Amino acid sequence: TLDQALAKCHDGMTVMLGGFTNVGSPNKFCRALADTGIKDLHIIANDAGNDKADGIGTFIVEGRASSLVASHVGLNPKVAEQMNAGTLSVTLVPQGTLAERIRCGGCGLGGVLTPTGVGTIVEDSPFCLGKQTIDGRDYLLMKPIRADFALINGYLVDKFGNIWYKGTTRNFNIVMATAADVVIAEADNVVEIGDIQPENVVTSGAFVNYIVDGGNA
């Protein structure tokens, strides 16, 4: 049930939120989680959503996040306000680098080599493990990213946790499902095992710990 899933979450947790500007985000679960009064969240997401109390932006608007790692925050002016006020720590990461760092966390790798950020302040970031030259080109070795929880969304989720995503809702959900200690999947539609053809399974149920029926959330 929704309440049982919410009971797994706690103040101060590091949480990955799937989605891309609330597309493919666990929007109903986000709203319900904020309503519990949770606080001091460390959020990892592609973006900060918007400045309305829905989806990812819910936690920013209501001041329930103390830190944010994201690629794009421009659609939510509350981020800048809270940054300037000193109440929200924000780390901006290029989108491709963010996806690869999460993928590395899910695969158990030690980091990702990327040319993005070479010669910039990124080299001095605590997330940068150093610089390497390969075939005459410089790369930064960036730390992998993992989280306590990943909250993801799927269009079809069977009762084992296998997921099929509709259209572009795949986005960050796929890699985030592999890179957290606990994965909670909000299902637009819960279906029986076998209703999703094996070749259509995108995220294996082996990665999913809990399923919440988003249609009834």
TORKOL-4160 file (C-alpha; in steps of 0.2 Angstrom, whole numbers, padded with zeros to 4 digits, m for minus):
217
<pt num="1" X="0000" Y="0000" Z="0000"/>
<pt num="2" X="0005" Y="0018" Z="m0002"/>
<pt num="3" X="0006" Y="0020" Z="0017"/>
<pt num="4" X="0017" Y="0005" Z="0019"/>
<pt num="5" X="0029" Y="0012" Z="0006"/>
<pt num="6" X="0029" Y="0029" Z="0014"/>
<pt num="7" X="0034" Y="0021" Z="0030"/>
<pt num="8" X="0050" Y="0015" Z="0022"/>
<pt num="9" X="0056" Y="0033" Z="0019"/>
<pt num="10" X="0064" Y="0044" Z="0032"/>
<pt num="11" X="0071" Y="0061" Z="0036"/>
<pt num="12" X="0089" Y="0064" Z="0029"/>
<pt num="13" X="0088" Y="0051" Z="0016"/>
<pt num="14" X="0097" Y="0052" Z="m0001"/>
<pt num="15" X="0084" Y="0049" Z="m0014"/>
<pt num="16" X="0085" Y="0048" Z="m0033"/>
<pt num="17" X="0069" Y="0054" Z="m0042"/>
<pt num="18" X="0066" Y="0047" Z="m0060"/>
<pt num="19" X="0058" Y="0058" Z="m0073"/>
<pt num="20" X="0062" Y="0073" Z="m0084"/>
<pt num="21" X="0052" Y="0089" Z="m0080"/>
<pt num="22" X="0039" Y="0078" Z="m0071"/>
<pt num="23" X="0037" Y="0066" Z="m0086"/>
<pt num="24" X="0040" Y="0049" Z="m0080"/>
<pt num="25" X="0041" Y="0055" Z="m0062"/>
<pt num="26" X="0032" Y="0046" Z="m0047"/>
<pt num="27" X="0022" Y="0062" Z="m0045"/>
<pt num="28" X="0008" Y="0055" Z="m0034"/>
<pt num="29" X="0021" Y="0047" Z="m0023"/>
<pt num="30" X="0031" Y="0063" Z="m0022"/>
<pt num="31" X="0015" Y="0072" Z="m0016"/>
<pt num="32" X="0011" Y="0059" Z="m0003"/>
<pt num="33" X="0029" Y="0059" Z="0003"/>
<pt num="34" X="0029" Y="0077" Z="0006"/>
<pt num="35" X="0013" Y="0076" Z="0015"/>
<pt num="36" X="0021" Y="0065" Z="0028"/>
<pt num="37" X="0031" Y="0080" Z="0034"/>
<pt num="38" X="0048" Y="0073" Z="0028"/>
<pt num="39" X="0063" Y="0084" Z="0028"/>
<pt num="40" X="0081" Y="0086" Z="0025"/>
<pt num="41" X="0081" Y="0076" Z="0009"/>
<pt num="42" X="0096" Y="0074" Z="m0002"/>
<pt num="43" X="0089" Y="0074" Z="m0020"/>
<pt num="44" X="0097" Y="0067" Z="m0035"/>
<pt num="45" X="0087" Y="0071" Z="m0051"/>
<pt num="46" X="0088" Y="0076" Z="m0069"/>
<pt num="47" X="0080" Y="0093" Z="m0065"/>
<pt num="48" X="0071" Y="0102" Z="m0051"/>
<pt num="49" X="0053" Y="0101" Z="m0059"/>
<pt num="50" X="0043" Y="0117" Z="m0058"/>
<pt num="51" X="0038" Y="0129" Z="m0044"/>
<pt num="52" X="0022" Y="0121" Z="m0041"/>
<pt num="53" X="0019" Y="0108" Z="m0028"/>
<pt num="54" X="0019" Y="0093" Z="m0039"/>
<pt num="55" X="0032" Y="0080" Z="m0044"/>
<pt num="56" X="0050" Y="0083" Z="m0040"/>
<pt num="57" X="0047" Y="0102" Z="m0037"/>
<pt num="58" X="0036" Y="0098" Z="m0022"/>
<pt num="59" X="0051" Y="0095" Z="m0011"/>
<pt num="60" X="0060" Y="0111" Z="m0017"/>
<pt num="61" X="0044" Y="0122" Z="m0015"/>
<pt num="62" X="0040" Y="0116" Z="0002"/>
<pt num="63" X="0058" Y="0117" Z="0008"/>
<pt num="64" X="0060" Y="0098" Z="0012"/>
<pt num="65" X="0076" Y="0096" Z="0003"/>
<pt num="66" X="0093" Y="0102" Z="0010"/>
<pt num="67" X="0103" Y="0097" Z="m0006"/>
<pt num="68" X="0100" Y="0094" Z="m0024"/>
<pt num="69" X="0111" Y="0086" Z="m0038"/>
<pt num="70" X="0104" Y="0090" Z="m0055"/>
<pt num="71" X="0107" Y="0095" Z="m0073"/>
<pt num="72" X="0094" Y="0108" Z="m0075"/>
<pt num="73" X="0085" Y="0119" Z="m0062"/>
<pt num="74" X="0079" Y="0134" Z="m0073"/>
<pt num="75" X="0061" Y="0129" Z="m0073"/>
<pt num="76" X="0060" Y="0131" Z="m0054"/>
<pt num="77" X="0065" Y="0148" Z="m0048"/>
<pt num="78" X="0063" Y="0142" Z="m0030"/>
<pt num="79" X="0080" Y="0134" Z="m0032"/>
<pt num="80" X="0089" Y="0150" Z="m0035"/>
<pt num="81" X="0079" Y="0158" Z="m0021"/>
<pt num="82" X="0084" Y="0145" Z="m0009"/>
<pt num="83" X="0102" Y="0144" Z="m0015"/>
<pt num="84" X="0104" Y="0163" Z="m0012"/>
<pt num="85" X="0096" Y="0161" Z="0005"/>
<pt num="86" X="0108" Y="0147" Z="0010"/>
<pt num="87" X="0095" Y="0134" Z="0013"/>
<pt num="88" X="0098" Y="0123" Z="m0002"/>
<pt num="89" X="0115" Y="0116" Z="m0008"/>
<pt num="90" X="0115" Y="0114" Z="m0027"/>
<pt num="91" X="0127" Y="0104" Z="m0037"/>
<pt num="92" X="0125" Y="0106" Z="m0056"/>
<pt num="93" X="0131" Y="0091" Z="m0066"/>
<pt num="94" X="0130" Y="0090" Z="m0085"/>
<pt num="95" X="0116" Y="0078" Z="m0090"/>
<pt num="96" X="0126" Y="0065" Z="m0099"/>
<pt num="97" X="0139" Y="0065" Z="m0085"/>
<pt num="98" X="0125" Y="0063" Z="m0072"/>
<pt num="99" X="0117" Y="0048" Z="m0081"/>
<pt num="100" X="0134" Y="0040" Z="m0083"/>
<pt num="101" X="0139" Y="0042" Z="m0065"/>
<pt num="102" X="0122" Y="0034" Z="m0060"/>
<pt num="103" X="0125" Y="0020" Z="m0072"/>
<pt num="104" X="0142" Y="0017" Z="m0064"/>
<pt num="105" X="0134" Y="0017" Z="m0047"/>
<pt num="106" X="0122" Y="0004" Z="m0053"/>
<pt num="107" X="0135" Y="m0007" Z="m0061"/>
<pt num="108" X="0147" Y="m0007" Z="m0047"/>
<pt num="109" X="0161" Y="0003" Z="m0057"/>
<pt num="110" X="0173" Y="0015" Z="m0049"/>
<pt num="111" X="0169" Y="0030" Z="m0059"/>
<pt num="112" X="0167" Y="0037" Z="m0077"/>
<pt num="113" X="0179" Y="0046" Z="m0088"/>
<pt num="114" X="0173" Y="0061" Z="m0097"/>
<pt num="115" X="0180" Y="0075" Z="m0106"/>
<pt num="116" X="0166" Y="0087" Z="m0100"/>
<pt num="117" X="0173" Y="0099" Z="m0087"/>
<pt num="118" X="0191" Y="0098" Z="m0091"/>
<pt num="119" X="0200" Y="0114" Z="m0088"/>
<pt num="120" X="0185" Y="0121" Z="m0077"/>
<pt num="121" X="0181" Y="0122" Z="m0059"/>
<pt num="122" X="0174" Y="0104" Z="m0060"/>
<pt num="123" X="0192" Y="0098" Z="m0058"/>
<pt num="124" X="0192" Y="0105" Z="m0041"/>
<pt num="125" X="0175" Y="0097" Z="m0036"/>
<pt num="126" X="0175" Y="0083" Z="m0023"/>
<pt num="127" X="0166" Y="0072" Z="m0036"/>
<pt num="128" X="0182" Y="0073" Z="m0047"/>
<pt num="129" X="0195" Y="0059" Z="m0043"/>
<pt num="130" X="0208" Y="0067" Z="m0055"/>
<pt num="131" X="0213" Y="0069" Z="m0073"/>
<pt num="132" X="0219" Y="0056" Z="m0085"/>
<pt num="133" X="0226" Y="0058" Z="m0103"/>
<pt num="134" X="0221" Y="0044" Z="m0115"/>
<pt num="135" X="0227" Y="0044" Z="m0133"/>
<pt num="136" X="0232" Y="0062" Z="m0131"/>
<pt num="137" X="0215" Y="0068" Z="m0124"/>
<pt num="138" X="0212" Y="0074" Z="m0106"/>
<pt num="139" X="0197" Y="0066" Z="m0096"/>
<pt num="140" X="0191" Y="0068" Z="m0079"/>
<pt num="141" X="0187" Y="0053" Z="m0068"/>
<pt num="142" X="0171" Y="0057" Z="m0059"/>
<pt num="143" X="0164" Y="0047" Z="m0044"/>
<pt num="144" X="0149" Y="0035" Z="m0047"/>
<pt num="145" X="0132" Y="0040" Z="m0039"/>
<pt num="146" X="0121" Y="0029" Z="m0028"/>
<pt num="147" X="0107" Y="0033" Z="m0016"/>
<pt num="148" X="0097" Y="0026" Z="m0001"/>
<pt num="149" X="0081" Y="0026" Z="m0011"/>
<pt num="150" X="0076" Y="0027" Z="m0029"/>
<pt num="151" X="0058" Y="0033" Z="m0033"/>
<pt num="152" X="0054" Y="0028" Z="m0051"/>
<pt num="153" X="0038" Y="0027" Z="m0062"/>
<pt num="154" X="0033" Y="0015" Z="m0074"/>
<pt num="155" X="0017" Y="0014" Z="m0086"/>
<pt num="156" X="0015" Y="m0005" Z="m0084"/>
<pt num="157" X="0022" Y="m0014" Z="m0069"/>
<pt num="158" X="0019" Y="m0032" Z="m0066"/>
<pt num="159" X="0017" Y="m0040" Z="m0049"/>
<pt num="160" X="0036" Y="m0046" Z="m0049"/>
<pt num="161" X="0041" Y="m0028" Z="m0053"/>
<pt num="162" X="0045" Y="m0029" Z="m0071"/>
<pt num="163" X="0043" Y="m0013" Z="m0079"/>
<pt num="164" X="0038" Y="m0006" Z="m0097"/>
<pt num="165" X="0039" Y="0012" Z="m0099"/>
<pt num="166" X="0028" Y="0022" Z="m0111"/>
<pt num="167" X="0038" Y="0033" Z="m0124"/>
<pt num="168" X="0050" Y="0045" Z="m0117"/>
<pt num="169" X="0046" Y="0041" Z="m0099"/>
<pt num="170" X="0061" Y="0029" Z="m0098"/>
<pt num="171" X="0073" Y="0044" Z="m0096"/>
<pt num="172" X="0082" Y="0042" Z="m0079"/>
<pt num="173" X="0071" Y="0029" Z="m0072"/>
<pt num="174" X="0081" Y="0015" Z="m0080"/>
<pt num="175" X="0098" Y="0019" Z="m0073"/>
<pt num="176" X="0091" Y="0025" Z="m0056"/>
<pt num="177" X="0082" Y="0008" Z="m0054"/>
<pt num="178" X="0100" Y="0000" Z="m0053"/>
<pt num="179" X="0109" Y="0012" Z="m0041"/>
<pt num="180" X="0099" Y="0013" Z="m0025"/>
<pt num="181" X="0098" Y="0002" Z="m0010"/>
<pt num="182" X="0079" Y="0002" Z="m0010"/>
<pt num="183" X="0069" Y="0005" Z="m0026"/>
<pt num="184" X="0050" Y="0010" Z="m0025"/>
<pt num="185" X="0041" Y="0009" Z="m0042"/>
<pt num="186" X="0025" Y="0019" Z="m0044"/>
<pt num="187" X="0015" Y="0010" Z="m0057"/>
<pt num="188" X="0002" Y="0019" Z="m0068"/>
<pt num="189" X="m0005" Y="0002" Z="m0071"/>
<pt num="190" X="m0002" Y="m0014" Z="m0061"/>
<pt num="191" X="m0003" Y="m0030" Z="m0071"/>
<pt num="192" X="m0001" Y="m0048" Z="m0069"/>
<pt num="193" X="0015" Y="m0057" Z="m0071"/>
<pt num="194" X="0016" Y="m0062" Z="m0090"/>
<pt num="195" X="0005" Y="m0047" Z="m0096"/>
<pt num="196" X="0022" Y="m0039" Z="m0101"/>
<pt num="197" X="0030" Y="m0048" Z="m0115"/>
<pt num="198" X="0048" Y="m0054" Z="m0109"/>
<pt num="199" X="0056" Y="m0044" Z="m0124"/>
<pt num="200" X="0047" Y="m0028" Z="m0118"/>
<pt num="201" X="0053" Y="m0028" Z="m0101"/>
<pt num="202" X="0065" Y="m0013" Z="m0099"/>
<pt num="203" X="0068" Y="m0014" Z="m0080"/>
<pt num="204" X="0069" Y="m0031" Z="m0072"/>
<pt num="205" X="0059" Y="m0034" Z="m0057"/>
<pt num="206" X="0075" Y="m0040" Z="m0049"/>
<pt num="207" X="0079" Y="m0022" Z="m0046"/>
<pt num="208" X="0062" Y="m0017" Z="m0038"/>
<pt num="209" X="0059" Y="m0019" Z="m0020"/>
<pt num="210" X="0042" Y="m0012" Z="m0018"/>
<pt num="211" X="0027" Y="m0007" Z="m0030"/>
<pt num="212" X="0014" Y="0006" Z="m0027"/>
<pt num="213" X="m0001" Y="0007" Z="m0037"/>
<pt num="214" X="m0001" Y="0025" Z="m0043"/>
<pt num="215" X="m0018" Y="0023" Z="m0051"/>
<pt num="216" X="m0025" Y="0022" Z="m0033"/>
<pt num="217" X="m0012" Y="0033" Z="m0024"/>
